Amino acid sequence: MTDGVATTELWALVEEAEIEALAGGPADTQRFTVGGAIVLLGPSGSAVITVAGDALGHSGVWSAEEVRQVGPAPAPVTKRLLGGPEAWGADESSLPTHLAVRLAEGLLYLGTGRLRHAETTRPAGGGEPVLESCLLRIHTRLSRPVLERVRPPRPAPDLPDLGWLEHVNEDRAVALEQFVTGWYPAVEQPQHPSSVPAGSRSLPGSLQQLYLPAEQRPDVLGRHNHILPWHEVLTDPLGALLVFGVENQGGFYWGLPWTLDEPEDDPAVWFCEFDEKPIAEQEPLSGFLLQFSLFEAAMSAHYVGLADSLSDRQVQQLTAPLQRVPLRPFWPQAHTRFYVAPGLVLYVGDAVDDGKFDLWAGATHRSALQAIPESDVKWIRFDG
């Protein structure tokens, strides 16, 4: 086995044989192609070799701190990356995982990484889990010049504009419709012109308006928490509220006053934990639905910035270039405020115990995260 990469400066160009030697040499190394990447498994370690680029759905460098491996992966790769004893007779989670990127001029060595997050599925008939994707945390953060070599910047598309923002205080139905249709691309064309489903006409007008864009954009109803489809709206156990929104793990729900009379067009929204007294959201339904949509857009975005335990000074620094959405705070459990830029939604939640703040930013394109200024914040994740 040659010294190879072990004695080579980090971020240097190397031969593939040097990477292979780190895994255990050609005689003892298995080679797999997974999601456009080469994965080498050997008795001394693993290696993941991706190609330079920046495309959703493909393996590659995701950020200065992470490499994304996209599957589905065969069983040996799944077992190795997830850890556990296998053919080598050792706990595979203790073996190093080496990372490299294929450039036109050779392989650029990024050092080692560790598993940070994995998504798996199980075959319909049972059996061992299949690794669908994972994030590998790079032990040595990439410098900006190196990042731009291994993840060349892509031209930014036309980002969703902020025209909807001017309608928040005058016509929230228009603001909501413009925001969600700008943020979510249509996935299919309806066979007939859009109309309010007849069965939803007993619901408030603000809620009916959300179901229209959801015909072509199902994600409008949420991918994290959910607005129930109109035919699933039902009364709560006490028969006092119409349950129209639910938390993804069933911990709480949102309800509207239930009445036999004609529904109020823009009623109060009640936040309900099952064993607690309901709490009114600060905005009526029209404002709540816009807040819900902003929250879900950020949470479900492909490109994310995440930080916690921020001081008030840090929050002001990060949000200064952005526009604040003129609504009262969302969610009684941790008052949440929204800030936006083209293609970007950022929300700040009050952490009630220590006076600090949590921040989440979601973007339609990586370049939209550039609206967030440089700061001394230590990001948990930043995809810019």
Secondary structure, DSSP 4 states (H G I P E B T S, - for coil): ---GGGGSPTT-EE-HHHHHHHHT-TTT-EEEEETTEEEEEETTEEEEEEES---TTS-EEEETTEEEEESPPPHHHHHHHH--B-TTSSBGGGS-EEEEEEETTEEEEEEEEEEEEEEEE--TT--S-EEEEEEEEESSPPPHHHHHHHSPPPPP-PPP-SGGGGGTTT-HHHHHHHHHHHHS------SS-----GGGTTS-HHHHHHHHHHTT-GGGG-SSSEEPPGGG-EE-TTSSEEEEEE-TTSSEEEEEE--SSPPPSS---EEEETTS--EE-SS-HHHHHHHHHHHHHHHT-SEEEEEEEE-HHHHHHHHTTSEEP-SPPB-TTS-EEEEEETTEEEEEEE-TTTS-EEEEEEESSGGGGGGSPP-S---SEE--
